[in-house]
Amino acid sequence: MDAGILLLIAGLVLLSGSALAAFAWAARDGQFEGLDGASSVIFDADETMREDSDCFPDAASRAARDGAGGHA
């Protein structure tokens, strides 16, 4: 075999092994536990979950805003 192919295979084995080791470390450390609770962390105390508070304005409010602002 060519030396370049052997080097490529060795690099792939090293990269795959390090990715597998990082996954095993994260699983052993408990990083994948409680995934449901992490989705509520992004909300403030006054925001409620499952409410569209951070969204683009609808067409009617956008047209009213653009019309009131003097935009054509």
DSSP file (Angstrom, degrees, kcal/mol; ACC not computed):
  #  RESIDUE AA STRUCTURE BP1 BP2  ACC     N-H-->O    O-->H-N    N-H-->O    O-->H-N    TCO  KAPPA ALPHA  PHI   PSI    X-CA   Y-CA   Z-CA
    1    1 A M              0   0    0      0, 0.0     2,-0.1     0, 0.0     0, 0.0   0.000 360.0 360.0 360.0 155.7    0.0    0.0    0.0
    2    2 A D     >  -     0   0    0      1,-0.1     4,-1.8     4,-0.0     3,-0.2  -0.462 360.0-124.3 -74.7 149.4    1.0    3.6   -0.5
    3    3 A A  H  > S+     0   0    0      1,-0.2     4,-2.2     2,-0.2     5,-0.2   0.829 110.0  58.0 -65.0 -32.1    2.2    5.5    2.5
    4    4 A G  H  > S+     0   0    0      2,-0.2     4,-2.2     1,-0.2    -1,-0.2   0.886 105.5  48.5 -65.7 -38.9   -0.5    8.2    2.0
    5    5 A I  H  > S+     0   0    0      2,-0.2     4,-2.6    -3,-0.2    -2,-0.2   0.903 111.3  50.1 -68.4 -40.5   -3.3    5.6    2.2
    6    6 A L  H  X S+     0   0    0     -4,-1.8     4,-2.4     1,-0.2    -2,-0.2   0.895 111.4  49.0 -63.5 -39.3   -1.8    4.2    5.4
    7    7 A L  H  X S+     0   0    0     -4,-2.2     4,-2.2     2,-0.2    -2,-0.2   0.891 111.2  50.0 -66.4 -39.4   -1.6    7.7    6.9
    8    8 A L  H  X S+     0   0    0     -4,-2.2     4,-2.3     2,-0.2    -2,-0.2   0.921 111.6  47.5 -64.5 -44.4   -5.1    8.4    5.9
    9    9 A I  H  X S+     0   0    0     -4,-2.6     4,-2.4     2,-0.2    -2,-0.2   0.906 111.9  50.3 -64.2 -41.7   -6.4    5.2    7.5
   10   10 A A  H  X S+     0   0    0     -4,-2.4     4,-2.3     1,-0.2    -1,-0.2   0.897 110.9  49.5 -63.9 -39.6   -4.4    5.9   10.6
   11   11 A G  H  X S+     0   0    0     -4,-2.2     4,-2.6     2,-0.2    -2,-0.2   0.895 110.9  49.5 -65.8 -39.6   -5.9    9.4   10.8
   12   12 A L  H  X S+     0   0    0     -4,-2.3     4,-2.6     2,-0.2     5,-0.2   0.889 111.3  49.0 -66.6 -38.8   -9.4    8.1   10.3
   13   13 A V  H  X S+     0   0    0     -4,-2.4     4,-2.4     2,-0.2    -2,-0.2   0.912 113.1  47.6 -65.6 -41.9   -8.9    5.5   13.0
   14   14 A L  H  X S+     0   0    0     -4,-2.3     4,-2.2     2,-0.2    -2,-0.2   0.916 114.2  46.3 -64.8 -44.0   -7.5    8.1   15.4
   15   15 A L  H  X S+     0   0    0     -4,-2.6     4,-2.1     2,-0.2    -2,-0.2   0.920 114.7  46.7 -65.8 -44.4  -10.4   10.6   14.7
   16   16 A S  H  X S+     0   0    0     -4,-2.6     4,-2.3     1,-0.2    -2,-0.2   0.899 112.5  50.7 -64.6 -40.8  -13.1    7.9   15.0
   17   17 A G  H  X S+     0   0    0     -4,-2.4     4,-2.2    -5,-0.2    -1,-0.2   0.890 110.2  48.5 -65.1 -39.6  -11.5    6.6   18.2
   18   18 A S  H  X S+     0   0    0     -4,-2.2     4,-2.2     2,-0.2    -1,-0.2   0.874 111.3  50.5 -69.9 -35.3  -11.4   10.1   19.8
   19   19 A A  H  X S+     0   0    0     -4,-2.1     4,-2.2     2,-0.2    -2,-0.2   0.909 111.9  47.6 -66.3 -41.4  -15.0   10.7   18.8
   20   20 A L  H  X S+     0   0    0     -4,-2.3     4,-2.4     2,-0.2    -2,-0.2   0.884 111.8  50.4 -65.7 -39.1  -16.1    7.4   20.4
   21   21 A A  H  X S+     0   0    0     -4,-2.2     4,-2.3     2,-0.2    -2,-0.2   0.895 110.2  49.7 -66.2 -39.8  -14.1    8.2   23.5
   22   22 A A  H  X S+     0   0    0     -4,-2.2     4,-2.3     2,-0.2    -2,-0.2   0.899 111.7  48.8 -65.8 -39.8  -15.7   11.7   23.8
   23   23 A F  H  X S+     0   0    0     -4,-2.2     4,-2.4     2,-0.2    -2,-0.2   0.922 112.0  48.4 -64.4 -44.2  -19.1   10.2   23.4
   24   24 A A  H  X S+     0   0    0     -4,-2.4     4,-2.3     1,-0.2    -2,-0.2   0.890 111.7  50.0 -64.1 -39.0  -18.4    7.5   26.1
   25   25 A W  H  X S+     0   0    0     -4,-2.3     4,-2.0     2,-0.2    -1,-0.2   0.915 111.8  47.8 -64.5 -43.2  -17.1   10.2   28.4
   26   26 A A  H  X>S+     0   0    0     -4,-2.3     5,-2.5     2,-0.2     4,-0.6   0.890 113.1  48.0 -66.5 -39.1  -20.2   12.4   27.9
   27   27 A A  H ><5S+     0   0    0     -4,-2.4     3,-0.7     1,-0.2    -1,-0.2   0.899 113.7  46.9 -67.7 -39.7  -22.5    9.4   28.5
   28   28 A R  H 3<5S+     0   0    0     -4,-2.3    -2,-0.2     1,-0.2    -1,-0.2   0.830 109.7  54.5 -69.6 -32.0  -20.6    8.3   31.6
   29   29 A D  H 3<5S-     0   0    0     -4,-2.0    -1,-0.2    -5,-0.2    -2,-0.2   0.550 117.2-111.8 -81.0  -8.4  -20.6   11.9   32.9
   30   30 A G  T X<5S+     0   0    0     -3,-0.7     3,-1.2    -4,-0.6    -3,-0.2   0.718  70.4 140.4  88.8  21.7  -24.4   12.2   32.6
   31   31 A Q  T 3 <S+     0   0    0     -5,-2.5    -4,-0.2     1,-0.2    -5,-0.1   0.715  71.3  52.0 -71.1 -19.8  -24.6   14.7   29.8
   32   32 A F  T 3  S+     0   0    0     -6,-0.4     3,-0.4    -5,-0.2     2,-0.4   0.230  87.3 102.4-102.4  13.5  -27.5   13.0   28.1
   33   33 A E  S <  S+     0   0    0     -3,-1.2     0, 0.0     1,-0.2     0, 0.0  -0.774  80.9  17.5 -97.0 142.1  -29.7   12.8   31.2
   34   34 A G     >  +     0   0    0     -2,-0.4     4,-0.7     1,-0.1     3,-0.3   0.896  67.5 156.9  70.8  42.8  -32.6   15.2   31.6
   35   35 A L  T  4  +     0   0    0     -3,-0.4     4,-0.5     1,-0.2     3,-0.2   0.767  67.4  61.4 -71.8 -24.3  -32.9   16.3   28.0
   36   36 A D  T >4 S+     0   0    0      1,-0.2     3,-0.7     2,-0.2     4,-0.3   0.855 100.9  52.7 -70.7 -34.1  -36.6   17.4   28.4
   37   37 A G  G >4 S+     0   0    0     -3,-0.3     3,-0.9     1,-0.2     4,-0.3   0.736  95.9  68.7 -73.7 -22.3  -35.8   19.9   31.1
   38   38 A A  G >< S+     0   0    0     -4,-0.7     3,-0.8     1,-0.2     4,-0.4   0.753  88.6  64.7 -70.4 -22.7  -33.2   21.7   29.0
   39   39 A S  G <  S+     0   0    0     -3,-0.7     3,-0.4    -4,-0.5    -1,-0.2   0.734  99.0  53.1 -73.9 -20.1  -35.7   23.0   26.5
   40   40 A S  G X  S+     0   0    0     -3,-0.9     3,-1.0    -4,-0.3    -1,-0.2   0.523  87.6  81.2 -90.5  -5.1  -37.4   25.2   29.2
   41   41 A V  T <  S+     0   0    0     -3,-0.8    -1,-0.2    -4,-0.3    -2,-0.1   0.782  81.4  64.8 -70.3 -26.6  -34.1   26.9   30.2
   42   42 A I  T 3  S+     0   0    0     -3,-0.4     2,-0.3    -4,-0.4    -1,-0.2   0.634  87.0  87.9 -74.7 -12.4  -34.3   29.3   27.3
   43   43 A F  S <  S-     0   0    0     -3,-1.0     6,-0.1    -4,-0.1     2,-0.1  -0.636  75.1-129.2 -89.5 144.5  -37.5   30.9   28.6
   44   44 A D        -     0   0    0     -2,-0.3     3,-0.5     1,-0.1    -1,-0.1  -0.267  32.9-101.4 -76.1 174.1  -37.5   33.9   31.0
   45   45 A A  S    S+     0   0    0      1,-0.2    -1,-0.1    -2,-0.1    -2,-0.0   0.822 122.4  47.8 -69.2 -30.1  -39.6   33.7   34.2
   46   46 A D  S    S+     0   0    0      2,-0.1     2,-0.3     0, 0.0    -1,-0.2   0.560  97.1  86.3 -89.6  -6.8  -42.4   35.9   32.7
   47   47 A E        -     0   0    0     -3,-0.5     2,-0.3     6,-0.0    -4,-0.1  -0.675  69.8-141.5 -90.4 147.1  -42.6   34.0   29.4
   48   48 A T    >   -     0   0    0     -2,-0.3     3,-0.8     3,-0.0     5,-0.2  -0.802  20.2-110.3-105.8 151.3  -44.8   31.0   29.1
   49   49 A M  T 3  S+     0   0    0     -2,-0.3     3,-0.1     1,-0.2    -9,-0.0  -0.440  97.4  23.3 -75.8 153.8  -43.9   27.8   27.2
   50   50 A R  T 3  S+     0   0    0      1,-0.2     2,-0.4    -2,-0.1    -1,-0.2   0.749  93.1 119.9  62.4  28.7  -45.8   27.0   23.9
   51   51 A E    <   -     0   0    0     -3,-0.8     2,-1.8     3,-0.0     3,-0.4  -0.989  68.6-126.3-121.8 131.5  -46.7   30.6   23.3
   52   52 A D        +     0   0    0     -2,-0.4     3,-0.2     1,-0.2    -3,-0.1  -0.550  58.8 135.2 -77.7  86.0  -45.6   32.4   20.2
   53   53 A S        +     0   0    0     -2,-1.8     2,-0.8     1,-0.2    -1,-0.2   0.706  65.1  53.1-103.3 -26.4  -43.9   35.4   21.7
   54   54 A D  S    S+     0   0    0     -3,-0.4     2,-0.3     2,-0.0    -1,-0.2  -0.752  85.9 112.4-110.0  83.4  -40.7   35.5   19.6
   55   55 A C  S    S-     0   0    0     -2,-0.8     3,-0.1    -3,-0.2    -3,-0.0  -0.924  70.6 -86.6-145.8 168.0  -42.0   35.5   16.1
   56   56 A F        -     0   0    0     -2,-0.3     6,-0.0     1,-0.1    -2,-0.0  -0.494  53.8-100.6 -74.1 147.0  -42.2   37.6   13.0
   57   57 A P        -     0   0    0      0, 0.0    -1,-0.1     0, 0.0     2,-0.0  -0.344  40.0-110.5 -67.2 151.7  -45.2   40.0   12.8
   58   58 A D     >  -     0   0    0      1,-0.1     4,-2.1    -3,-0.1     5,-0.2  -0.200  34.9 -95.2 -75.6 175.5  -48.1   38.8   10.6
   59   59 A A  H  > S+     0   0    0      1,-0.2     4,-2.4     2,-0.2     5,-0.2   0.854 120.5  53.1 -63.9 -37.8  -48.9   40.6    7.4
   60   60 A A  H  > S+     0   0    0      2,-0.2     4,-2.3     1,-0.2    -1,-0.2   0.939 113.0  41.8 -66.6 -46.8  -51.6   42.9    8.8
   61   61 A S  H  > S+     0   0    0      1,-0.2     4,-2.2     2,-0.2    -1,-0.2   0.848 114.6  52.8 -70.7 -31.4  -49.4   44.3   11.6
   62   62 A R  H  X S+     0   0    0     -4,-2.1     4,-2.5     2,-0.2    -2,-0.2   0.905 110.5  47.0 -67.2 -41.0  -46.5   44.5    9.2
   63   63 A A  H  X S+     0   0    0     -4,-2.4     4,-2.5     2,-0.2    -2,-0.2   0.892 112.9  49.6 -67.3 -39.3  -48.6   46.5    6.7
   64   64 A A  H  X S+     0   0    0     -4,-2.3     4,-2.3     2,-0.2    -2,-0.2   0.900 112.6  47.5 -65.6 -39.9  -49.9   48.8    9.5
   65   65 A R  H  X S+     0   0    0     -4,-2.2     4,-1.6     2,-0.2    -2,-0.2   0.928 114.6  45.1 -66.4 -44.8  -46.4   49.4   10.7
   66   66 A D  H  <>S+     0   0    0     -4,-2.5     5,-1.9     1,-0.2     4,-0.4   0.866 114.5  49.0 -68.4 -35.9  -45.0   50.1    7.2
   67   67 A G  H ><5S+     0   0    0     -4,-2.5     3,-0.8     1,-0.2    -1,-0.2   0.885 112.4  47.5 -70.0 -38.9  -48.0   52.4    6.4
   68   68 A A  H 3<5S+     0   0    0     -4,-2.3    -1,-0.2     1,-0.2    -2,-0.2   0.788 108.1  56.6 -72.5 -27.1  -47.7   54.3    9.6
   69   69 A G  T 3<5S-     0   0    0     -4,-1.6    -1,-0.2    -5,-0.2    -2,-0.2   0.547 114.7-113.6 -83.4  -5.6  -44.0   54.8    9.1
   70   70 A G  T < 5 +     0   0    0     -3,-0.8     2,-0.3    -4,-0.4    -3,-0.2   0.630  64.9 147.2  85.7  13.5  -44.4   56.4    5.7
   71   71 A H      <       0   0    0     -5,-1.9    -1,-0.3    -6,-0.2    -2,-0.1  -0.612 360.0 360.0 -83.6 144.1  -42.8   53.6    3.8
   72   72 A A              0   0    0     -2,-0.3    -1,-0.1     0, 0.0    -5,-0.1   0.459 360.0 360.0 -89.8 360.0  -44.1   52.9    0.3
